[in-house]
Amino acid sequence: MALGDDIRSDLDKMVGNPWSIRNGYVVPGTGDVGLYNNDAVKLNAVYLYADLLGSTKLARNFTPQTAGKVIRASLRTASTIIQKHNGKIRSYDGDRVMGIFIGTQKEDNAVKAAMKIKYAMQEMVKPALYRNLPILESGGFVPRMCVGIASGEAFIARAGVRGSNDLVSIGRAPNVAAKLSDIRERGNFRTYITEQVYDDLGYDTTYSGTANMWERLNADVGGEQMAIYRSSYRWKV
């Protein structure tokens, strides 16, 4: 069969056939979702994206070997924290990692992970990198990650071809979380969450003593004006 015929046949199957959607109660792995039969799993979940700041400067000003160590150290640290708080890693995209949280404490777990990522980047990753790669400090690069968190219904499907495919999350929650992780502000804010996530937080992830750790603001998120919350707080690891 010619290449064009292969593509037309695949498109007819993917676009012409209805989705087979089932409710999910655990975060699925690649083997849990069919590739060719429009299979999908629907989840009520919290999505967290942790994105390394300054990666363009990192690639421009330093060797690939140095940049690679920064990215690996940052992603490994963030991923370890996400997993320790019951998040499931389902995607890496260059210098960004995505975690999915489900269950009754999903918002609290995601926020704790975000604040611990900030602490670990400042108190663990940066000292280790500066100690072993002093050119980073002399070159003015500060390893930091911005975290975006959003909650809601999404469904997970597989995309690609046999031997080269992965899970994709489709819905508002993963899209907004990714956009929030792209926010770049001066100052010390590193964690951004939607109003829905904020409303579902417990006391410990809302207040430090009696001080509210969150500041409400209206922001443009992917071309949409919405109320979000930002925090400059961190959580000791």
PADOVO-20554 format. One record per residue (C-alpha): residue number from 1; residue in three letters; z, y, x. Coordinates in nm, 3 decimals. Layout:
% residues N
<r NUM,ALA,<Z,Y,X>>,
...
% end
This chain:
% residues 237
<r 1,MET,<0.000,0.000,0.000>>,
<r 2,ALA,<-0.091,0.346,0.134>>,
<r 3,LEU,<0.178,0.600,0.215>>,
<r 4,GLY,<0.084,0.819,-0.081>>,
<r 5,ASP,<0.108,0.521,-0.317>>,
<r 6,ASP,<0.453,0.434,-0.176>>,
<r 7,ILE,<0.578,0.787,-0.237>>,
<r 8,ARG,<0.435,0.805,-0.590>>,
<r 9,SER,<0.590,0.470,-0.679>>,
<r 10,ASP,<0.934,0.576,-0.549>>,
<r 11,LEU,<0.915,0.909,-0.731>>,
<r 12,ASP,<0.825,0.742,-1.061>>,
<r 13,LYS,<1.130,0.513,-1.027>>,
<r 14,MET,<1.375,0.786,-0.921>>,
<r 15,VAL,<1.265,1.059,-1.159>>,
<r 16,GLY,<1.143,0.851,-1.450>>,
<r 17,ASN,<1.439,0.615,-1.484>>,
<r 18,PRO,<1.773,0.731,-1.632>>,
<r 19,TRP,<2.092,0.744,-1.426>>,
<r 20,SER,<2.333,0.453,-1.448>>,
<r 21,ILE,<2.663,0.642,-1.421>>,
<r 22,ARG,<3.008,0.481,-1.421>>,
<r 23,ASN,<3.353,0.631,-1.385>>,
<r 24,GLY,<3.512,0.591,-1.044>>,
<r 25,TYR,<3.881,0.541,-0.972>>,
<r 26,VAL,<3.845,0.516,-0.593>>,
<r 27,VAL,<3.615,0.709,-0.362>>,
<r 28,PRO,<3.314,0.478,-0.319>>,
<r 29,GLY,<3.167,0.368,0.010>>,
<r 30,THR,<2.796,0.334,0.080>>,
<r 31,GLY,<2.791,-0.031,-0.022>>,
<r 32,ASP,<2.946,0.048,-0.361>>,
<r 33,VAL,<2.649,0.251,-0.486>>,
<r 34,GLY,<2.299,0.116,-0.539>>,
<r 35,LEU,<2.009,0.279,-0.355>>,
<r 36,TYR,<1.707,0.213,-0.577>>,
<r 37,ASN,<1.834,0.192,-0.934>>,
<r 38,ASN,<1.964,0.549,-0.991>>,
<r 39,ASP,<2.319,0.421,-0.960>>,
<r 40,ALA,<2.595,0.685,-0.949>>,
<r 41,VAL,<2.976,0.703,-0.959>>,
<r 42,LYS,<3.145,0.989,-1.146>>,
<r 43,LEU,<3.469,1.122,-0.997>>,
<r 44,ASN,<3.727,1.385,-1.084>>,
<r 45,ALA,<3.801,1.493,-0.731>>,
<r 46,VAL,<3.893,1.764,-0.485>>,
<r 47,TYR,<3.639,1.837,-0.213>>,
<r 48,LEU,<3.737,1.979,0.125>>,
<r 49,TYR,<3.492,2.111,0.383>>,
<r 50,ALA,<3.618,2.204,0.731>>,
<r 51,ASP,<3.365,2.405,0.931>>,
<r 52,LEU,<3.386,2.503,1.299>>,
<r 53,LEU,<3.360,2.879,1.347>>,
<r 54,GLY,<3.136,3.031,1.613>>,
<r 55,SER,<2.913,2.728,1.668>>,
<r 56,THR,<2.607,2.948,1.726>>,
<r 57,LYS,<2.787,3.132,2.006>>,
<r 58,LEU,<2.913,2.799,2.137>>,
<r 59,ALA,<2.561,2.657,2.163>>,
<r 60,ARG,<2.418,2.978,2.309>>,
<r 61,ASN,<2.681,3.054,2.574>>,
<r 62,PHE,<2.791,2.711,2.695>>,
<r 63,THR,<2.635,2.387,2.814>>,
<r 64,PRO,<2.564,2.107,2.564>>,
<r 65,GLN,<2.831,1.900,2.735>>,
<r 66,THR,<3.094,2.170,2.679>>,
<r 67,ALA,<2.982,2.240,2.323>>,
<r 68,GLY,<2.984,1.869,2.248>>,
<r 69,LYS,<3.345,1.832,2.357>>,
<r 70,VAL,<3.451,2.126,2.138>>,
<r 71,ILE,<3.275,1.985,1.833>>,
<r 72,ARG,<3.403,1.631,1.888>>,
<r 73,ALA,<3.761,1.746,1.944>>,
<r 74,SER,<3.755,1.967,1.635>>,
<r 75,LEU,<3.596,1.712,1.403>>,
<r 76,ARG,<3.817,1.428,1.526>>,
<r 77,THR,<4.132,1.635,1.472>>,
<r 78,ALA,<4.029,1.754,1.125>>,
<r 79,SER,<3.922,1.404,1.021>>,
<r 80,THR,<4.249,1.249,1.136>>,
<r 81,ILE,<4.447,1.502,0.931>>,
<r 82,ILE,<4.228,1.454,0.623>>,
<r 83,GLN,<4.274,1.078,0.635>>,
<r 84,LYS,<4.652,1.107,0.686>>,
<r 85,HIS,<4.665,1.299,0.356>>,
<r 86,ASN,<4.474,1.032,0.163>>,
<r 87,GLY,<4.137,1.203,0.190>>,
<r 88,LYS,<3.824,0.994,0.236>>,
<r 89,ILE,<3.567,1.110,0.490>>,
<r 90,ARG,<3.222,1.081,0.341>>,
<r 91,SER,<3.005,1.324,0.534>>,
<r 92,TYR,<2.957,1.491,0.872>>,
<r 93,ASP,<2.702,1.769,0.904>>,
<r 94,GLY,<2.671,1.903,1.256>>,
<r 95,ASP,<3.001,2.083,1.311>>,
<r 96,ARG,<3.139,2.028,0.960>>,
<r 97,VAL,<3.329,1.744,0.795>>,
<r 98,MET,<3.372,1.674,0.424>>,
<r 99,GLY,<3.669,1.492,0.270>>,
<r 100,ILE,<3.722,1.376,-0.089>>,
<r 101,PHE,<4.068,1.358,-0.248>>,
<r 102,ILE,<4.155,1.187,-0.576>>,
<r 103,GLY,<4.478,1.105,-0.757>>,
<r 104,THR,<4.764,1.306,-0.904>>,
<r 105,GLN,<4.842,1.493,-0.578>>,
<r 106,LYS,<4.483,1.560,-0.477>>,
<r 107,GLU,<4.510,1.941,-0.473>>,
<r 108,ASP,<4.837,1.941,-0.278>>,
<r 109,ASN,<4.707,1.683,-0.030>>,
<r 110,ALA,<4.390,1.882,0.033>>,
<r 111,VAL,<4.579,2.209,0.087>>,
<r 112,LYS,<4.831,2.047,0.321>>,
<r 113,ALA,<4.542,1.903,0.519>>,
<r 114,ALA,<4.375,2.244,0.541>>,
<r 115,MET,<4.689,2.419,0.663>>,
<r 116,LYS,<4.756,2.142,0.915>>,
<r 117,ILE,<4.400,2.171,1.044>>,
<r 118,LYS,<4.467,2.539,1.112>>,
<r 119,TYR,<4.791,2.458,1.295>>,
<r 120,ALA,<4.634,2.178,1.498>>,
<r 121,MET,<4.336,2.391,1.601>>,
<r 122,GLN,<4.569,2.666,1.726>>,
<r 123,GLU,<4.846,2.462,1.882>>,
<r 124,MET,<4.673,2.141,1.991>>,
<r 125,VAL,<4.295,2.167,2.015>>,
<r 126,LYS,<4.277,2.512,2.175>>,
<r 127,PRO,<4.533,2.438,2.452>>,
<r 128,ALA,<4.367,2.103,2.531>>,
<r 129,LEU,<4.022,2.260,2.550>>,
<r 130,TYR,<4.136,2.557,2.758>>,
<r 131,ARG,<4.325,2.329,2.994>>,
<r 132,ASN,<4.030,2.099,3.054>>,
<r 133,LEU,<3.745,2.345,3.003>>,
<r 134,PRO,<3.872,2.685,3.128>>,
<r 135,ILE,<3.522,2.829,3.095>>,
<r 136,LEU,<3.581,2.842,2.717>>,
<r 137,GLU,<3.876,3.080,2.752>>,
<r 138,SER,<3.710,3.297,3.017>>,
<r 139,GLY,<3.396,3.304,2.802>>,
<r 140,GLY,<3.590,3.427,2.499>>,
<r 141,PHE,<3.542,3.128,2.273>>,
<r 142,VAL,<3.833,3.054,2.037>>,
<r 143,PRO,<3.816,2.714,1.860>>,
<r 144,ARG,<3.885,2.766,1.490>>,
<r 145,MET,<3.790,2.599,1.164>>,
<r 146,CYS,<3.746,2.749,0.817>>,
<r 147,VAL,<3.831,2.524,0.523>>,
<r 148,GLY,<3.697,2.548,0.167>>,
<r 149,ILE,<3.847,2.350,-0.122>>,
<r 150,ALA,<3.722,2.309,-0.479>>,
<r 151,SER,<3.796,2.063,-0.760>>,
<r 152,GLY,<3.610,1.923,-1.056>>,
<r 153,GLU,<3.378,1.650,-1.171>>,
<r 154,ALA,<3.106,1.530,-0.940>>,
<r 155,PHE,<2.898,1.221,-0.910>>,
<r 156,ILE,<2.813,1.029,-0.598>>,
<r 157,ALA,<2.478,0.866,-0.537>>,
<r 158,ARG,<2.283,0.728,-0.242>>,
<r 159,ALA,<1.984,0.910,-0.098>>,
<r 160,GLY,<1.729,0.809,0.162>>,
<r 161,VAL,<1.541,0.488,0.235>>,
<r 162,ARG,<1.643,0.139,0.335>>,
<r 163,GLY,<1.798,0.147,0.681>>,
<r 164,SER,<1.843,0.525,0.672>>,
<r 165,ASN,<2.048,0.643,0.375>>,
<r 166,ASP,<2.385,0.793,0.294>>,
<r 167,LEU,<2.603,0.901,0.006>>,
<r 168,VAL,<2.550,1.244,-0.148>>,
<r 169,SER,<2.794,1.428,-0.376>>,
<r 170,ILE,<2.630,1.617,-0.660>>,
<r 171,GLY,<2.811,1.878,-0.866>>,
<r 172,ARG,<2.979,2.215,-0.865>>,
<r 173,ALA,<3.294,2.112,-0.675>>,
<r 174,PRO,<3.125,1.995,-0.352>>,
<r 175,ASN,<2.881,2.287,-0.363>>,
<r 176,VAL,<3.152,2.551,-0.403>>,
<r 177,ALA,<3.378,2.392,-0.141>>,
<r 178,ALA,<3.094,2.401,0.110>>,
<r 179,LYS,<3.023,2.768,0.032>>,
<r 180,LEU,<3.393,2.858,0.068>>,
<r 181,SER,<3.400,2.700,0.415>>,
<r 182,ASP,<3.119,2.938,0.512>>,
<r 183,ILE,<3.332,3.250,0.452>>,
<r 184,ARG,<3.379,3.453,0.769>>,
<r 185,GLU,<3.645,3.723,0.768>>,
<r 186,ARG,<3.822,3.919,1.035>>,
<r 187,GLY,<4.191,3.845,1.058>>,
<r 188,ASN,<4.384,3.524,1.017>>,
<r 189,PHE,<4.256,3.379,0.689>>,
<r 190,ARG,<4.125,3.025,0.731>>,
<r 191,THR,<4.180,2.848,0.397>>,
<r 192,TYR,<3.991,2.932,0.076>>,
<r 193,ILE,<4.039,2.759,-0.259>>,
<r 194,THR,<3.915,2.803,-0.615>>,
<r 195,GLU,<4.135,2.933,-0.892>>,
<r 196,GLN,<4.135,2.587,-1.050>>,
<r 197,VAL,<4.279,2.434,-0.733>>,
<r 198,TYR,<4.541,2.710,-0.710>>,
<r 199,ASP,<4.652,2.653,-1.069>>,
<r 200,ASP,<4.714,2.283,-0.998>>,
<r 201,LEU,<4.921,2.328,-0.680>>,
<r 202,GLY,<5.288,2.239,-0.662>>,
<r 203,TYR,<5.564,2.473,-0.547>>,
<r 204,ASP,<5.561,2.361,-0.182>>,
<r 205,THR,<5.190,2.429,-0.143>>,
<r 206,THR,<5.211,2.763,-0.324>>,
<r 207,TYR,<5.524,2.921,-0.175>>,
<r 208,SER,<5.686,2.947,0.166>>,
<r 209,GLY,<6.044,3.011,0.064>>,
<r 210,THR,<5.992,3.271,-0.207>>,
<r 211,ALA,<5.675,3.422,-0.060>>,
<r 212,ASN,<5.346,3.326,-0.219>>,
<r 213,MET,<5.118,3.190,0.056>>,
<r 214,TRP,<4.804,3.284,-0.136>>,
<r 215,GLU,<4.618,3.608,-0.202>>,
<r 216,ARG,<4.383,3.634,-0.499>>,
<r 217,LEU,<4.049,3.811,-0.463>>,
<r 218,ASN,<3.708,3.828,-0.623>>,
<r 219,ALA,<3.431,3.710,-0.395>>,
<r 220,ASP,<3.062,3.631,-0.390>>,
<r 221,VAL,<3.037,3.255,-0.347>>,
<r 222,GLY,<2.678,3.139,-0.314>>,
<r 223,GLY,<2.554,3.429,-0.526>>,
<r 224,GLU,<2.823,3.388,-0.795>>,
<r 225,GLN,<3.116,3.623,-0.840>>,
<r 226,MET,<3.437,3.424,-0.886>>,
<r 227,ALA,<3.812,3.449,-0.842>>,
<r 228,ILE,<3.931,3.262,-0.535>>,
<r 229,TYR,<4.249,3.244,-0.328>>,
<r 230,ARG,<4.283,3.273,0.048>>,
<r 231,SER,<4.571,3.192,0.281>>,
<r 232,SER,<4.660,3.275,0.638>>,
<r 233,TYR,<4.946,3.021,0.644>>,
<r 234,ARG,<4.955,2.702,0.844>>,
<r 235,TRP,<5.155,2.378,0.821>>,
<r 236,LYS,<5.311,2.224,1.129>>,
<r 237,VAL,<5.175,1.887,1.236>>,
% end
